[in-house]
Amino acid sequence: MPDACRLRLGAATGLVGLGLLVACAGAQSQSDYQQQQQAAFYAEMLQQQAAAQQAAQAQQAAQAQQAATAQAAAQAPAVVQAQQQALTAVVARPVAAPAVELPAARIDGQPLTSAELAAHQSATGLARADALTDLIDVTLLKETATRQHLPVPAGELTAEARTALERALADKLGLGLPTDTPATVHKAVRAHLLEGRIIEILDLPALP
């Protein structure tokens, strides 16, 4: 209770004093009510400010998201166009055909490779055309001697080994040739080996 009210209450008596007491109590109650109203008003203002701040932040986030979406949508056609151009370039690019090495010749459909011809030419020192003819003869000689169960040396045949193999094959086939004439044996054996064979020469001479 305020000091003024206490003073008046002490000095007053009877009904007058009681009236003053009631008036002071009413004034105090009114002051408390105003303070409560002011506190509620300030609290409401703070809540409204907080809500407004949250709404502003949410609006800024939505605008940023909208801008990012618009930017992505603007860039998408360019990306798709670049991908389509790259794919078109890959499809349009001619594919180089793999290099195919043709055989130098075929004996009854079985190929003699260019690598085999090059190796035989290097071993014999013959010209390419002569080396191919000789390689065909040696190949037929080895195959026929193997079928006749004659021992065939591995690798390139030396002149002595080839002469001995031709003599042994002539005896095995019963050609009845003199074994002391290597040239005659070679000619007869070669004619026998080529008989009925299909020889395809694929290693054509180079153009001048």
C-alpha positions as CSV (number, residue, x, y, z in Angstrom):
1,M,0.0,0.0,0.0
2,P,1.4,3.5,-0.8
3,D,2.6,5.7,2.0
4,A,0.0,8.4,1.2
5,C,-2.8,5.9,1.7
6,R,-1.3,4.8,5.0
7,L,-1.0,8.4,6.2
8,R,-4.6,9.1,5.4
9,L,-5.8,5.9,6.9
10,G,-3.9,6.7,10.2
11,A,-5.5,10.1,10.4
12,A,-9.0,9.2,9.4
13,T,-11.6,7.5,11.6
14,G,-14.9,5.8,11.1
15,L,-16.5,5.5,7.7
16,V,-14.3,8.2,6.2
17,G,-11.2,6.2,7.0
18,L,-12.8,3.0,5.6
19,G,-13.6,4.9,2.3
20,L,-10.0,6.0,2.0
21,L,-8.8,2.4,2.5
22,V,-11.0,1.1,-0.3
23,A,-9.9,3.9,-2.6
24,C,-6.3,3.1,-2.0
25,A,-6.8,-0.6,-2.6
26,G,-8.7,0.1,-5.9
27,A,-5.8,2.3,-7.1
28,Q,-3.3,-0.4,-6.3
29,S,-5.3,-3.0,-8.2
30,Q,-5.7,-0.7,-11.2
31,S,-1.9,-0.2,-11.3
32,D,-1.2,-4.0,-11.2
33,Y,-3.7,-4.5,-14.0
34,Q,-2.1,-1.9,-16.2
35,Q,1.3,-3.5,-15.7
36,Q,-0.1,-6.9,-16.6
37,Q,-1.6,-5.4,-19.7
38,Q,1.6,-3.7,-20.7
39,A,3.6,-7.0,-20.2
40,A,1.1,-8.9,-22.3
41,F,1.3,-6.2,-25.0
42,Y,5.1,-6.4,-25.1
43,A,5.0,-10.2,-25.1
44,E,2.6,-10.1,-28.1
45,M,4.8,-7.6,-29.9
46,L,7.8,-9.9,-29.4
47,Q,5.9,-12.9,-30.7
48,Q,4.7,-10.9,-33.7
49,Q,8.3,-9.8,-34.5
50,A,9.6,-13.3,-34.2
51,A,6.9,-14.6,-36.5
52,A,7.6,-11.8,-39.0
53,Q,11.3,-12.7,-38.9
54,Q,10.6,-16.4,-39.5
55,A,8.2,-15.5,-42.4
56,A,10.9,-13.3,-44.0
57,Q,13.5,-16.1,-43.7
58,A,11.2,-18.6,-45.2
59,Q,10.4,-16.2,-48.0
60,Q,14.1,-15.7,-48.7
61,A,14.7,-19.5,-48.7
62,A,11.9,-20.0,-51.1
63,Q,13.2,-17.3,-53.4
64,A,16.7,-18.8,-53.4
65,Q,15.2,-22.2,-54.2
66,Q,13.2,-20.8,-57.0
67,A,16.2,-19.0,-58.4
68,A,18.3,-22.2,-58.3
69,T,15.5,-24.1,-60.0
70,A,15.2,-21.5,-62.7
71,Q,19.0,-21.6,-63.3
72,A,19.0,-25.4,-63.5
73,A,16.2,-25.3,-66.0
74,A,18.0,-22.7,-68.1
75,Q,21.2,-24.8,-68.1
76,A,19.4,-28.1,-68.8
77,P,18.8,-27.5,-72.6
78,A,22.5,-26.6,-73.1
79,V,23.7,-29.7,-71.3
80,V,21.3,-31.9,-73.2
81,Q,22.3,-30.3,-76.5
82,A,26.0,-30.8,-75.7
83,Q,25.3,-34.5,-74.9
84,Q,23.4,-34.9,-78.1
85,Q,26.1,-33.3,-80.2
86,A,28.8,-35.5,-78.6
87,L,26.7,-38.6,-79.3
88,T,26.1,-37.5,-82.9
89,A,29.8,-37.0,-83.3
90,V,30.6,-40.5,-82.0
91,V,28.0,-42.1,-84.2
92,A,29.1,-40.1,-87.3
93,R,32.8,-40.8,-86.7
94,P,33.8,-43.5,-89.2
95,V,35.1,-46.7,-87.6
96,A,38.3,-47.8,-89.0
97,A,38.2,-51.4,-90.2
98,P,40.7,-53.6,-88.4
99,A,43.7,-54.5,-90.5
100,V,43.4,-58.0,-91.9
101,E,46.5,-59.7,-93.0
102,L,45.8,-61.8,-96.1
103,P,47.6,-65.1,-96.4
104,A,50.4,-65.4,-98.9
105,A,48.9,-68.5,-100.4
106,R,46.5,-71.4,-99.8
107,I,47.2,-75.1,-100.2
108,D,43.9,-77.0,-100.5
109,G,42.3,-74.1,-98.6
110,Q,45.0,-74.1,-95.8
111,P,46.7,-70.7,-95.6
112,L,50.4,-69.9,-95.6
113,T,50.7,-66.6,-93.8
114,S,52.7,-63.6,-94.9
115,A,54.8,-64.0,-91.6
116,E,55.7,-67.6,-92.6
117,L,56.7,-66.4,-96.0
118,A,58.8,-63.6,-94.6
119,A,60.6,-66.0,-92.2
120,H,61.3,-68.5,-95.1
121,Q,62.6,-65.7,-97.3
122,S,64.9,-64.5,-94.6
123,A,66.2,-68.0,-94.0
124,T,66.8,-68.9,-97.6
125,G,67.8,-65.5,-99.1
126,L,65.5,-66.1,-102.1
127,A,63.4,-63.4,-103.8
128,R,59.8,-63.2,-102.4
129,A,58.2,-65.0,-105.4
130,D,60.8,-67.7,-105.4
131,A,60.6,-68.0,-101.6
132,L,56.8,-68.5,-101.8
133,T,57.2,-71.3,-104.4
134,D,59.8,-73.0,-102.2
135,L,57.7,-72.6,-99.1
136,I,54.9,-74.4,-100.8
137,D,57.2,-77.2,-101.7
138,V,58.6,-77.5,-98.2
139,T,55.2,-77.4,-96.6
140,L,53.9,-80.2,-98.8
141,L,57.1,-82.2,-98.2
142,K,56.7,-82.0,-94.4
143,E,53.0,-82.8,-94.4
144,T,53.4,-85.8,-96.6
145,A,56.4,-87.1,-94.7
146,T,54.5,-86.8,-91.4
147,R,51.6,-88.8,-92.9
148,Q,54.1,-91.4,-94.0
149,H,55.4,-91.6,-90.4
150,L,58.9,-90.3,-91.4
151,P,60.9,-88.2,-88.9
152,V,60.7,-84.5,-89.8
153,P,63.2,-82.1,-88.4
154,A,61.7,-79.1,-86.6
155,G,62.1,-75.6,-87.9
156,E,63.7,-74.6,-91.2
157,L,65.1,-77.6,-93.2
158,T,68.8,-77.3,-94.1
159,A,69.7,-78.4,-97.6
160,E,71.1,-81.7,-96.4
161,A,68.1,-82.4,-94.2
162,R,65.7,-81.6,-97.1
163,T,67.6,-83.9,-99.6
164,A,67.6,-86.7,-97.0
165,L,63.9,-86.3,-96.4
166,E,63.1,-86.3,-100.1
167,R,65.1,-89.5,-100.6
168,A,63.3,-91.2,-97.7
169,L,59.9,-90.1,-99.0
170,A,60.7,-91.3,-102.5
171,D,61.6,-94.7,-101.1
172,K,58.5,-94.8,-98.9
173,L,56.3,-94.0,-101.9
174,G,58.1,-96.5,-104.1
175,L,58.9,-94.1,-106.8
176,G,61.9,-96.2,-107.9
177,L,64.3,-93.3,-108.4
178,P,68.1,-93.4,-108.2
179,T,69.1,-92.0,-104.8
180,D,72.4,-90.7,-106.0
181,T,70.8,-87.9,-108.1
182,P,69.3,-85.3,-105.7
183,A,68.0,-83.1,-108.5
184,T,66.1,-86.0,-110.0
185,V,64.7,-87.1,-106.7
186,H,63.6,-83.5,-105.9
187,K,61.9,-83.1,-109.2
188,A,60.0,-86.4,-109.0
189,V,59.0,-85.9,-105.4
190,R,57.8,-82.4,-106.1
191,A,55.7,-83.5,-109.0
192,H,54.1,-86.2,-106.9
193,L,53.4,-83.7,-104.0
194,L,51.8,-81.2,-106.3
195,E,49.6,-83.7,-108.1
196,G,45.9,-83.0,-107.5
197,R,46.6,-80.1,-105.2
198,I,44.8,-76.8,-105.4
199,I,47.4,-74.0,-105.0
200,E,46.2,-70.4,-104.7
201,I,48.8,-67.7,-104.9
202,L,47.6,-64.6,-103.0
203,D,50.8,-62.7,-102.5
204,L,50.6,-60.6,-105.7
205,P,53.7,-58.7,-106.8
206,A,53.8,-55.0,-105.9
207,L,53.0,-52.5,-108.6
208,P,55.9,-50.6,-110.2
